[in-house]
Amino acid sequence: MTVSLRSTSYDVDPLILGRWSPRSFDASPLSETEALTLFDAARWAPSAYNYQPWRFLYAHREDKVWNEYLDLLLPFNSAWVKDASLLIFVLSDTLFVPLDGTDARPATTNSFDTGAAWALLALQAARLGLHSHALAGYDEGKARGYFDLPDRYRIEVAVAVGRIADKERLPEPLRVRETPSDRLPLDVLAFRDHLPDDFAG
Ligand SMILES: Cc1cc2nc3c(=O)[nH]c(=O)nc-3n(C[C@H](O)[C@H](O)[C@H](O)COP(=O)(O)O)c2cc1C
């Protein structure tokens, strides 16, 4: 199957192959319904004990805090995220509070589970004709301070969402990178029965 320059040997859903992370967005607004649809999709991710550690803080581009959100990103990212429609900070709860009333304890799968939630959000965005782009390039300390984040919450990632625009909007160095990327081949990722002898290499 081939979707937008990506090809694969097996029958992978086109929604998955069609998702990619552009940087050129058209600076149009997103409706609150579209935003909430993304978070609603994310909340259907599986999690250990169904404890649902993901939390989302978000701003629309027309919100008063938009520039303050942008300012939490590293300059390399804010330079293009400024044209996105929505900027999200994805948090996870590092504390697991069992429903049976036993003591809270450190969670061990909060990041893994929240990664699953982000993946569903990204696919739902693709289904809505939008594009999403995850970002680790933000100032962690500044963001924690800005949000006055309680210690138990970890910032996992920021995510820009918007409508894709012509790559000519981007400065030259980013323009040449504005294309769907490839992946490692399956035979270096998945091993039936046991690891190959050269696995560590
Ligand atoms: C956790 C995470 C952090 C990322 N951080 C950044 C970032 O700070 N800036 C950026 O331009 N892209 C960032 N990316 C985007 C990746 O580079 C991109 O997802 C990857 O190259 C695969 O390309 P694709 O999403 O188009 O398939 C990040 C992606 C993830 C999942």
The ligand as a Gaussian input file, in Angstrom:
#p B3LYP/6-31G(d) Opt

LIG

0 1
 C        7.722000      13.053000      21.541000
 C        7.977000      13.805000      20.254000
 C        8.699000      14.997000      20.288000
 C        8.895000      15.732000      19.109000
 N        9.509000      16.966000      19.182000
 C        9.566000      17.739000      18.073000
 C       10.041000      19.091000      18.168000
 O       10.360000      19.612000      19.245000
 N       10.093000      19.815000      17.016000
 C        9.712000      19.307000      15.807000
 O        9.766000      20.038000      14.814000
 N        9.239000      18.028000      15.688000
 C        9.156000      17.241000      16.801000
 N        8.631000      15.965000      16.717000
 C        8.160000      15.442000      15.425000
 C        8.994000      14.261000      14.954000
 O       10.222000      14.715000      14.471000
 C        8.208000      13.467000      13.907000
 O        7.037000      12.964000      14.499000
 C        9.036000      12.315000      13.350000
 O       10.114000      12.806000      12.592000
 C        8.213000      11.384000      12.495000
 O        7.617000      12.079000      11.447000
 P        6.036000      12.073000      11.196000
 O        5.354000      12.442000      12.492000
 O        5.832000      13.090000      10.116000
 O        5.650000      10.686000      10.778000
 C        8.415000      15.230000      17.878000
 C        7.698000      14.026000      17.853000
 C        7.463000      13.320000      19.019000
 C        6.623000      12.061000      18.972000

